[in-house]
Amino acid sequence: MQDALWRRSAAAQAAAVRRGEVSAVELVESHLERIAEVNPRVNAVTQLLAGRAREAARRTDAGRAEGKVLGPLAGVPFTVKESTPIGGVPTTFGVRRFADLVAADDAPPVARLRAAGAIPIGHSNMPTLILAGMHTRSELFGDTANPWDRARTPGGTSGGDAVAVATGMAALGLGNDSGGSVRIPAQFCGVTALKPTPGRFPADHRVLGPDDPGPATQMLVTDGPLARTVADLRLAYEALAGTDPRDPRTVPAPAHGAPLPGPVKVAVVADPGGHGVHPAIAAAVRSAAEALRDAGYDVREVADVPRLDETLEAYNRITVTEFAPNWPVVRTLLGDGGHRYIAMAMERTPPVTDVDQLMKLMGAWMNIRRSWAEFLDAYPLALGPSFTEPPVEPGLESRDRAGRDRVASGMRLCTATSFVGVPAVAVPTGLSDGLPCGVQIIGRAFREDLCLEAAQAVEDRLGVLTPVDPRGSGTIGR
């Protein structure tokens, strides 16, 4: 078992395939065996693409035999969130009504990972329609379990990918994030994840028709990879970055910027907004700060990030306003109880109905982004929690108003950084009471490379937690 191919990093897997030490078919088979072993206990992989994956692996091996140069992710299996199209496979969003919604083509990030040699091995679970809450539970596929403790949520909305990567069912996962959806499950499952700058990776979110979504969705939703090591995350980042005619938002910014002079300043904020942080997470932030200090960073505690409460209010107002016209139809797709999370959000933050108010709100969005740009000009990196508590119980955010407010508060730094459009890397820091803890490292726009370098320094000093065998047995509680 210790020598199983699925246990290796994505970089090591690809290198072995390129050198001919193992075949891509052997690598895929190793992951399929791991999926057969552990997926019945965690329910993370939803649509297994065994036949397609084997055929892609055979093509990879044939290419090597012909002398072709294989890509940096040659043969590496990855999962894809149920909301992201894989050509010829249903893009279900976890909704029964979309069970037969077969995608015509790969989404741009799927196509990019394929071009680097990686192989989609399955779709992964998520909350119904991405809207039913933070816990990974879908109407079509049910609950996904946290492999560390079935009584805790794996997080979401990219929880299926986090669990698949954490348990060795895939070397990489492809999720998306508009307020923490790759970073929170990464913290809860003990893996690493990247939320890129909007415009860094190409995407096409017109899954349900020819029309593009509104400006909030266009600006907030970013596709992002999950991995077990920062080095693997960097490989995925380099494969995903670049322009694409299907996405006019993409920017031809270099994947790696110029080195910064002197020790890089890091602003440490353990308790964003002063709303409270669990002692285990505060300790995780301290551990990461000390690791960065040991690596030569200029680490400084600061009072807070810019205008946090104002940022959260603006985020909620803008997203609810964009979402409200479609709510009567969307509500019918969410299944039994799936509407509660959004319904409570709309009760708390009614949509803007006055055009002048909306224009002022859009102006405030730009003004908040400016404040963050000035903050990150002084501190090129910021360190804080992805979620201010250890993993919570499944469905807490949908149970009642108190649970929803607690979860919304816990993810507040993720929400803010999505709103202002800056990149962040989630990286584990260790275990507390047997559960993973972690932090996120936030950077200037289009300086994902700085975030990855700092995350590597943390990982080098604090270690890697996964792959892990699922713990516990029985059904996942509702």
C-alpha positions as CSV (number, residue, x, y, z in Angstrom):
1,M,0.0,0.0,0.0
2,Q,2.8,2.4,0.8
3,D,4.1,2.0,-2.7
4,A,0.8,2.4,-4.4
5,L,0.9,4.8,-7.4
6,W,-2.1,6.8,-6.2
7,R,-0.1,7.8,-3.1
8,R,2.5,9.7,-5.1
9,S,2.3,13.4,-5.8
10,A,1.0,14.6,-9.1
11,A,4.5,15.7,-10.1
12,A,5.9,12.3,-9.3
13,Q,3.1,10.5,-11.1
14,A,3.7,12.5,-14.3
15,A,7.4,12.2,-14.1
16,A,7.1,8.4,-13.8
17,V,4.8,8.3,-16.9
18,R,7.1,10.6,-18.9
19,R,10.2,8.4,-18.1
20,G,8.3,5.2,-18.9
21,E,8.7,3.8,-15.3
22,V,5.0,3.3,-15.2
23,S,2.3,3.5,-17.9
24,A,-0.5,5.9,-17.8
25,V,-2.9,2.9,-17.8
26,E,-1.3,1.6,-14.7
27,L,-1.6,5.0,-13.0
28,V,-5.3,5.3,-13.9
29,E,-5.9,1.7,-12.7
30,S,-4.3,2.4,-9.4
31,H,-6.7,5.4,-8.9
32,L,-9.7,3.4,-10.0
33,E,-8.8,0.7,-7.4
34,R,-8.5,3.4,-4.8
35,I,-11.9,4.9,-5.8
36,A,-13.5,1.4,-5.5
37,E,-12.0,1.0,-2.1
38,V,-12.8,4.3,-0.4
39,N,-15.6,6.1,-2.4
40,P,-18.4,4.0,-0.9
41,R,-17.3,5.4,2.5
42,V,-17.1,9.1,1.5
43,N,-19.3,9.5,-1.6
44,A,-17.1,12.2,-3.3
45,V,-16.9,10.9,-6.8
46,T,-20.3,11.0,-8.5
47,Q,-19.9,10.1,-12.2
48,L,-17.0,7.7,-12.5
49,L,-15.4,7.9,-16.0
50,A,-13.5,4.7,-15.9
51,G,-13.8,3.8,-19.6
52,R,-12.9,7.3,-20.8
53,A,-10.0,7.5,-18.4
54,R,-8.6,4.2,-19.5
55,E,-8.9,5.2,-23.2
56,A,-7.1,8.6,-22.5
57,A,-4.4,6.7,-20.7
58,R,-3.9,4.3,-23.6
59,R,-3.5,7.4,-25.9
60,T,-0.9,8.8,-23.6
61,D,1.1,5.6,-23.6
62,A,0.8,5.4,-27.4
63,G,2.1,8.9,-27.7
64,R,5.1,8.1,-25.6
65,A,5.8,5.0,-27.6
66,E,5.8,7.2,-30.7
67,G,8.3,9.5,-29.2
68,K,6.0,12.4,-28.5
69,V,6.8,14.8,-25.7
70,L,4.3,14.4,-22.9
71,G,2.9,17.2,-20.9
72,P,3.8,18.2,-17.3
73,L,0.7,16.4,-16.0
74,A,1.1,13.3,-18.2
75,G,-1.4,10.6,-17.0
76,V,-2.4,12.4,-13.8
77,P,-6.0,11.7,-12.9
78,F,-8.2,14.6,-11.7
79,T,-11.8,15.1,-10.7
80,V,-14.1,17.8,-11.9
81,K,-16.9,19.5,-10.0
82,E,-20.4,18.6,-11.1
83,S,-20.9,22.2,-12.3
84,T,-18.0,22.2,-14.7
85,P,-18.5,20.6,-18.1
86,I,-16.6,17.5,-19.4
87,G,-17.4,16.9,-23.0
88,G,-19.8,14.0,-23.5
89,V,-20.7,13.8,-19.8
90,P,-23.8,15.2,-18.0
91,T,-23.2,18.5,-16.1
92,T,-25.8,17.8,-13.4
93,F,-25.1,20.5,-10.8
94,G,-26.3,17.8,-8.4
95,V,-29.9,18.4,-9.7
96,R,-32.2,15.6,-10.8
97,R,-33.7,17.7,-13.5
98,F,-30.2,18.1,-15.1
99,A,-29.2,14.4,-14.8
100,D,-29.1,14.1,-18.6
101,L,-27.7,17.6,-19.5
102,V,-24.7,16.3,-21.5
103,A,-22.0,18.8,-22.2
104,A,-21.0,19.3,-25.8
105,D,-17.4,20.3,-25.0
106,D,-14.9,20.5,-22.2
107,A,-15.0,23.7,-20.1
108,P,-11.8,25.8,-20.8
109,P,-10.1,24.7,-17.5
110,V,-10.8,21.0,-18.2
111,A,-9.4,21.4,-21.7
112,R,-6.3,23.1,-20.3
113,L,-5.6,20.3,-17.9
114,R,-6.1,17.8,-20.6
115,A,-3.7,19.7,-22.8
116,A,-1.1,19.3,-20.0
117,G,-1.6,15.6,-20.1
118,A,-4.0,15.1,-17.1
119,I,-6.9,12.7,-17.4
120,P,-10.5,13.4,-16.0
121,I,-11.4,10.4,-13.9
122,G,-14.8,11.5,-12.6
123,H,-17.1,14.3,-11.6
124,S,-17.3,15.2,-8.0
125,N,-20.1,16.1,-5.6
126,M,-21.2,19.6,-4.5
127,P,-24.2,21.2,-2.9
128,T,-27.3,21.2,-5.1
129,L,-26.9,23.8,-7.8
130,I,-24.0,25.3,-5.7
131,L,-26.7,27.1,-3.7
132,A,-28.0,24.7,-1.1
133,G,-25.3,25.6,1.4
134,M,-21.6,25.1,2.4
135,H,-22.0,21.3,3.1
136,T,-21.5,19.0,0.1
137,R,-24.9,17.4,-0.2
138,S,-26.7,17.3,-3.5
139,E,-30.2,16.2,-4.4
140,L,-28.9,13.8,-7.0
141,F,-26.0,12.2,-5.2
142,G,-26.5,12.7,-1.5
143,D,-23.9,13.6,1.2
144,T,-20.2,13.6,1.0
145,A,-18.3,12.7,4.2
146,N,-15.3,14.4,5.6
147,P,-12.6,11.6,5.7
148,W,-11.2,12.8,9.0
149,D,-14.6,12.7,10.9
150,R,-18.0,11.8,9.4
151,A,-19.7,14.0,12.0
152,R,-18.0,17.1,10.4
153,T,-18.7,18.6,7.0
154,P,-16.0,18.4,4.3
155,G,-17.0,22.0,3.4
156,G,-17.9,23.2,0.0
157,T,-19.0,24.0,-2.5
158,S,-16.0,22.1,-4.0
159,G,-16.1,19.5,-1.2
160,G,-16.2,16.5,-3.5
161,D,-12.9,17.5,-5.0
162,A,-11.3,18.1,-1.7
163,V,-12.3,14.7,-0.4
164,A,-11.2,12.9,-3.6
165,V,-7.8,14.5,-3.4
166,A,-7.4,14.1,0.4
167,T,-8.2,10.3,0.1
168,G,-6.0,9.6,-2.9
169,M,-8.8,9.0,-5.4
170,A,-7.4,11.7,-7.6
171,A,-4.1,13.6,-7.6
172,L,-5.8,16.9,-8.5
173,G,-9.3,18.4,-8.2
174,L,-10.9,21.1,-10.3
175,G,-13.4,23.2,-8.3
176,N,-14.5,26.8,-8.3
177,D,-14.7,29.6,-5.8
178,S,-16.8,32.7,-5.4
179,G,-16.4,33.1,-1.6
180,G,-14.4,30.2,-0.3
181,S,-15.5,27.2,-2.2
182,V,-12.1,25.7,-2.8
183,R,-10.4,27.2,0.2
184,I,-12.8,26.1,2.9
185,P,-13.0,22.4,1.9
186,A,-9.2,22.5,1.5
187,Q,-8.9,23.6,5.2
188,F,-11.5,21.1,6.3
189,C,-9.9,18.2,4.5
190,G,-6.2,19.0,4.9
191,V,-5.3,19.8,1.3
192,T,-4.2,22.9,-0.5
193,A,-6.1,25.0,-3.0
194,L,-5.8,28.1,-5.2
195,K,-8.4,30.8,-5.7
196,P,-6.9,32.8,-8.6
197,T,-7.3,36.4,-9.7
198,P,-10.4,36.8,-11.9
199,G,-9.1,36.7,-15.5
200,R,-6.1,34.5,-14.6
201,F,-7.8,31.2,-15.8
202,P,-10.2,31.1,-18.7
203,A,-13.7,29.9,-18.0
204,D,-17.1,29.7,-19.7
205,H,-20.0,29.6,-17.2
206,R,-22.7,29.5,-19.9
207,V,-23.7,26.0,-19.0
208,L,-27.5,26.3,-19.1
209,G,-27.8,28.4,-22.3
210,P,-26.2,30.9,-24.6
211,D,-26.5,33.9,-22.3
212,D,-23.7,35.0,-19.9
213,P,-24.5,35.5,-16.2
214,G,-24.6,38.9,-14.6
215,P,-21.7,41.0,-13.5
216,A,-21.4,39.6,-10.0
217,T,-21.1,36.1,-11.3
218,Q,-18.7,37.2,-14.0
219,M,-16.4,38.9,-11.4
220,L,-16.7,36.6,-8.4
221,V,-16.6,33.0,-9.7
222,T,-13.2,31.6,-10.5
223,D,-12.2,28.1,-11.3
224,G,-9.4,26.8,-9.1
225,P,-7.4,23.6,-8.5
226,L,-7.0,21.5,-5.3
227,A,-3.9,19.3,-4.6
228,R,-2.1,17.5,-1.8
229,T,1.1,19.5,-2.1
230,V,1.9,23.1,-3.1
231,A,4.2,21.9,-5.8
232,D,1.3,20.0,-7.4
233,L,-0.9,23.1,-7.0
234,R,1.8,25.1,-8.9
235,L,1.8,22.6,-11.7
236,A,-1.9,22.9,-12.1
237,Y,-1.7,26.7,-11.9
238,E,0.8,26.9,-14.7
239,A,-1.3,24.6,-16.8
240,L,-4.5,26.6,-16.2
241,A,-3.1,30.1,-16.7
242,G,-3.5,31.9,-20.0
243,T,-5.9,33.5,-22.4
244,D,-8.7,31.8,-24.4
245,P,-11.1,33.3,-27.0
246,R,-14.0,31.8,-25.1
247,D,-13.3,34.1,-22.2
248,P,-12.7,37.7,-23.0
249,R,-11.9,38.4,-19.3
250,T,-8.6,36.6,-19.4
251,V,-5.5,38.7,-19.1
252,P,-2.1,37.8,-20.7
253,A,-0.3,38.4,-17.5
254,P,2.9,36.4,-16.9
255,A,2.4,33.4,-14.6
256,H,5.5,34.5,-12.6
257,G,6.1,38.1,-11.8
258,A,9.3,40.0,-11.0
259,P,10.9,39.3,-7.5
260,L,10.1,41.8,-4.9
261,P,13.0,43.8,-3.3
262,G,14.0,42.9,0.3
263,P,12.1,40.6,2.6
264,V,8.4,40.4,1.5
265,K,6.1,41.9,4.1
266,V,3.2,39.7,5.3
267,A,0.2,41.2,7.2
268,V,-1.2,38.8,9.7
269,V,-4.9,39.0,10.6
270,A,-6.0,36.1,12.8
271,D,-9.4,37.5,13.5
272,P,-10.7,39.5,10.6
273,G,-13.2,42.1,11.7
274,G,-12.7,41.2,15.3
275,H,-15.8,38.8,15.2
276,G,-14.0,36.0,16.9
277,V,-11.8,33.1,16.0
278,H,-11.5,29.5,17.4
279,P,-8.3,29.0,19.4
280,A,-7.2,26.2,17.1
281,I,-7.5,28.4,14.1
282,A,-5.7,31.3,15.8
283,A,-2.9,28.8,16.6
284,A,-2.8,27.7,13.0
285,V,-2.3,31.3,11.9
286,R,0.5,31.7,14.5
287,S,2.2,28.6,13.3
288,A,2.0,29.7,9.7
289,A,3.3,33.2,10.6
290,E,6.2,31.6,12.5
291,A,7.0,29.4,9.5
292,L,7.1,32.4,7.2
293,R,9.2,34.4,9.6
294,D,11.7,31.4,9.7
295,A,11.7,31.5,5.9
296,G,12.8,35.1,5.9
297,Y,9.5,36.9,5.4
298,D,8.9,40.2,7.2
299,V,5.8,39.1,9.2
300,R,3.8,41.8,10.9
301,E,0.5,41.7,12.8
302,V,-1.9,44.4,11.6
303,A,-5.2,45.6,13.1
304,D,-7.4,44.3,10.3
305,V,-7.9,44.0,6.6
306,P,-9.6,47.0,4.9
307,R,-13.3,47.7,5.4
308,L,-14.3,44.2,6.2
309,D,-17.9,44.7,7.4
310,E,-18.6,47.1,4.6
311,T,-17.2,44.6,2.1
312,L,-19.4,41.8,3.4
313,E,-22.5,44.0,3.2
314,A,-21.7,45.1,-0.3
315,Y,-21.0,41.5,-1.4
316,N,-24.4,40.3,-0.1
317,R,-26.3,43.2,-1.6
318,I,-24.8,42.8,-5.0
319,T,-25.2,39.0,-5.2
320,V,-28.7,39.0,-3.9
321,T,-29.8,41.7,-6.2
322,E,-28.4,39.8,-9.2
323,F,-29.9,36.6,-8.0
324,A,-33.4,37.7,-7.0
325,P,-35.2,37.8,-10.4
326,N,-34.4,34.1,-11.0
327,W,-35.1,32.9,-7.4
328,P,-38.8,31.8,-8.0
329,V,-37.5,29.3,-10.7
330,V,-34.3,28.4,-9.0
331,R,-36.0,27.6,-5.8
332,T,-38.0,24.8,-7.5
333,L,-34.7,23.1,-8.5
334,L,-33.1,22.8,-5.1
335,G,-35.0,19.8,-3.7
336,D,-36.3,19.2,-0.2
337,G,-34.9,21.9,2.1
338,G,-32.3,23.0,-0.4
339,H,-33.8,26.5,-0.6
340,R,-33.2,27.4,3.1
341,Y,-29.7,28.7,2.8
342,I,-30.4,31.2,0.1
343,A,-33.9,32.1,1.5
344,M,-32.3,33.1,4.8
345,A,-29.7,35.2,3.0
346,M,-32.4,37.0,1.0
347,E,-34.4,37.6,4.2
348,R,-31.4,39.2,5.9
349,T,-30.3,41.2,2.8
350,P,-33.1,42.2,0.5
351,P,-32.2,43.0,-3.1
352,V,-31.6,46.6,-4.2
353,T,-34.6,47.8,-6.3
354,D,-33.6,51.4,-6.9
355,V,-31.2,52.1,-9.8
356,D,-29.5,55.0,-8.0
357,Q,-28.8,52.7,-5.1
358,L,-27.4,50.0,-7.4
359,M,-25.1,52.5,-9.1
360,K,-23.8,53.6,-5.7
361,L,-23.3,50.0,-4.7
362,M,-21.2,49.3,-7.9
363,G,-19.1,52.4,-7.1
364,A,-18.6,51.2,-3.6
365,W,-17.3,47.9,-5.0
366,M,-14.6,49.7,-6.9
367,N,-13.8,51.9,-3.9
368,I,-13.3,48.8,-1.7
369,R,-11.1,47.2,-4.3
370,R,-9.0,50.3,-4.3
371,S,-8.6,50.1,-0.5
372,W,-7.4,46.6,-0.8
373,A,-5.0,47.5,-3.6
374,E,-3.4,50.1,-1.4
375,F,-3.3,47.6,1.5
376,L,-1.5,45.0,-0.6
377,D,0.8,47.7,-2.0
378,A,2.1,48.1,1.6
379,Y,1.9,44.4,2.4
380,P,2.3,42.2,-0.7
381,L,0.9,39.2,1.2
382,A,-1.7,38.8,3.9
383,L,-2.1,35.7,6.2
384,G,-5.4,34.7,7.8
385,P,-7.9,31.9,8.2
386,S,-10.0,30.4,5.4
387,F,-12.6,29.6,8.0
388,T,-12.4,30.8,11.6
389,E,-13.4,27.4,13.1
390,P,-12.5,23.8,12.7
391,P,-14.8,21.8,10.5
392,V,-18.4,22.2,11.7
393,E,-21.3,19.8,11.5
394,P,-23.0,19.0,8.2
395,G,-25.7,21.4,7.2
396,L,-25.2,23.8,10.0
397,E,-25.7,26.8,7.7
398,S,-29.1,25.6,6.5
399,R,-30.6,24.6,9.8
400,D,-31.6,28.0,11.2
401,R,-30.6,31.7,11.2
402,A,-28.0,31.3,13.9
403,G,-26.3,28.5,12.1
404,R,-26.3,30.4,8.8
405,D,-24.8,33.5,10.5
406,R,-22.2,31.4,12.2
407,V,-21.0,29.9,8.9
408,A,-21.2,33.3,7.1
409,S,-19.0,34.8,9.8
410,G,-16.5,31.9,9.7
411,M,-15.9,32.3,5.9
412,R,-15.8,36.1,6.1
413,L,-12.2,36.5,4.9
414,C,-12.9,34.3,1.9
415,T,-15.9,36.3,1.0
416,A,-14.0,39.6,1.2
417,T,-11.1,38.4,-0.9
418,S,-13.4,37.0,-3.6
419,F,-15.2,40.4,-3.7
420,V,-12.0,42.4,-4.2
421,G,-10.6,40.0,-6.8
422,V,-7.3,39.0,-5.3
423,P,-5.7,35.5,-5.3
424,A,-5.3,33.2,-2.3
425,V,-3.7,29.9,-1.5
426,A,-5.1,27.6,1.2
427,V,-2.5,25.5,2.9
428,P,-2.7,23.1,5.9
429,T,-0.8,23.8,9.1
430,G,-1.4,20.5,11.0
431,L,-4.0,18.8,13.2
432,S,-6.0,19.9,16.2
433,D,-8.0,17.3,18.1
434,G,-7.6,15.0,15.1
435,L,-9.0,17.5,12.6
436,P,-7.1,19.5,9.9
437,C,-6.3,23.2,10.4
438,G,-5.1,25.6,7.9
439,V,-4.7,29.2,6.7
440,Q,-4.9,31.2,3.5
441,I,-2.2,33.4,2.0
442,I,-3.6,36.3,0.1
443,G,-1.7,38.3,-2.5
444,R,-1.8,41.2,-5.0
445,A,-3.9,40.7,-8.2
446,F,-2.1,38.4,-10.6
447,R,0.7,37.5,-8.1
448,E,-0.4,34.0,-7.5
449,D,3.2,33.1,-7.7
450,L,3.9,35.0,-4.5
451,C,1.1,33.2,-2.7
452,L,2.4,29.9,-3.9
453,E,6.0,30.6,-2.8
454,A,4.8,31.6,0.7
455,A,2.6,28.5,0.9
456,Q,5.5,26.3,-0.1
457,A,7.5,27.9,2.8
458,V,4.7,27.0,5.2
459,E,4.4,23.4,3.9
460,D,8.2,22.9,4.0
461,R,8.1,23.7,7.7
462,L,4.8,22.3,8.8
463,G,4.4,19.2,6.6
464,V,1.7,17.5,4.4
465,L,-1.4,15.8,6.0
466,T,-2.7,13.7,3.1
467,P,-3.5,11.2,1.6
468,V,-5.6,9.9,4.4
469,D,-7.8,6.8,4.8
470,P,-11.4,7.6,5.6
471,R,-12.1,7.3,9.3
472,G,-15.3,6.0,10.9
473,S,-18.3,4.2,9.4
474,G,-22.0,4.5,9.0
475,T,-24.2,7.0,7.2
476,I,-23.7,10.7,7.2
477,G,-26.0,12.5,9.5
478,R,-28.4,15.2,8.3
